[in-house]
Amino acid sequence: MLGGTRSGKSEHAERLALALGVPVTYLATALSYDDPDFEARIRRHRARRPADWPTVETGADLVGALRGTEGPVLVDSLGTWVSAHHDFEVDLPALQSVLIERHDDAILVSEEVGLSVHPPTELGRRFVDALGETNRAVADIADQVLLVVAGRALVLP
């Protein structure tokens, strides 16, 4: 599930997860920071989820959390997972492997950064490159890829 900031990607992913009809484990890659705006975003995300969905705050250990979680999962998001790694260096083969090995549904949310303003800093460009590579690696093994724009989801071929 790809989309830009405030595109509705997380809400759409949550609706897909609800349609599975069973509790879904929410794997949150973002950790709480001392940032009131970010904390408010986290509260809004939590408030939307059903009370019977367990939440696991994975931080950088998304691969380990995926390996250790039975049943369907919703991962939100790959962007905060990439940013949790030093120099944005993630193990994409390990992520692909654990996703391929899973027997249960996995819905992954990620920020589509290829359509945004070109970052003016070297750090910003490295993040965009790393997340773009991550999105492509996950899309390469996904059963379906959706792009959310203005709250509307488009199935990508």
N, C-alpha and C positions, 0 to 999 in steps of 0.2 A: 504494500500500500504506500505509494509515493505521493507526495504533495508538498506544496510550499507552506510557509508559515501561515497559520489560520485558514488553511484551505478546507479543513473539515476531515482530514485524513484519519485522525484518531477516532472521531465519532463514527466514521464509516466503518473502520476496523472493528469497533465495539459492536456495531449493529450486526456485522458478519459473525462475530463471535457469539452474540446472543442467539443467532439463528441456529447455532449448533445444538442448542437445547440442553446443554449440560454445563456445569460450572467450568469456567475457564481460568487457568492460572495466569495472572497478569504479571509479566516480567518487566519491571520498571528499571531501565538502565540509568536514568538520571538519579542522582543522589541529592538530597536536600542541601541547599547552600544558604548562606546568610544573605539572601536576596528576596525582599518582600514580594516583588513581582513574580519571580519564579515560584516561590512558595504558594502564591495564589493560583498559579497555573496547576500546580500539583494538586491543590485542594479541589479545583474544578474537575480535574480528571478523576480523582477518587470519588467525588460525589456522583458522577455519571455511572459508575460501575455498580453492578449488582452486589449486594452485601455478601453473597455466598461465593464470590470470586476471591480466592486468596491472592495476595500481592507479595511478590518476592522482589526486593530491591537488589538487583544484580551488580550494579556499577559496571566495572570492567569485566567481570566474570560471567558474561552472557553465555559463553560456550559451556561452562560448568553448570550453570543454572538450567540450560536446555537439556544437558545430559541427566541431570538429577530430578527432572520434573516429569511426572507421568500425566497423561491426559492432554487435552488441547491447551495451547498457550497463545497469548497475545503479547508480543514484544513491542514496547514503545519506549524508545525508538533507537534505530541504528545510529542516528546522528549523535546522540548523547553517549552511546557506547563507544563510537570512534573517538569522541572528544575526551573520554576517560583514559585513553591510552597515551603514554609518553610518545611524543612526535607523531601521534595518530597512527602508529604502527599496530595493526590488528592482524590476527592470524585468520585470513580468509579461508584457506583450505580446511582449517579446523571447524570454522562456522559452517561451511558448506557440508562437511562430513556429518556433523551432528544433526543438521537439518535433514539430510538425505536419510540418515539412520532412524529418524523418528517415525513411529507408527501412528502417531496422533497428529491432528491438525496443528499447524503453526501459522499464525497471522503476524506478519512483521510490518511495522510502520517505520517509514524513513522519510527524511526531508529530501526533496528533489532540489538540489542546489545548482543544477546545470542551467536553469532558466533565470537565475537571479543575477543581480549586479556582480560584475567581476570584482573580487576582493582586492582592495588596494594594498594589502600587506602580504608579505611572504608567508606569514603564519596562516592568514586567511586562505591563500591559494593552496597551501599544503592540506588544509582541512577539506576544502572543496574537492581537491583531487582524491584524497583518501576516501571521502564519503561517496564520491562518484564511482570509484572502483568497487567499493563495498556494495553499493546498490546494483551494479552490473553483475557482480559475483552471485548475489542472492537471486537476481532476476534470471540468471542463467540456469538455475536449478528449480525455480519456482513452477508450480502448476499453473499459476495465474498471476499476472501483474496488473495492478490497477493504478491509474493516475487520477488523483482527486484535484479538481480545479473548481473553486467557488462552490464547494459542497457537492459537486457532481462527480461521480466516478466513471472513468472511461476504462474499458478493458483494452490493454495494449496487446498487440499481436506477438 
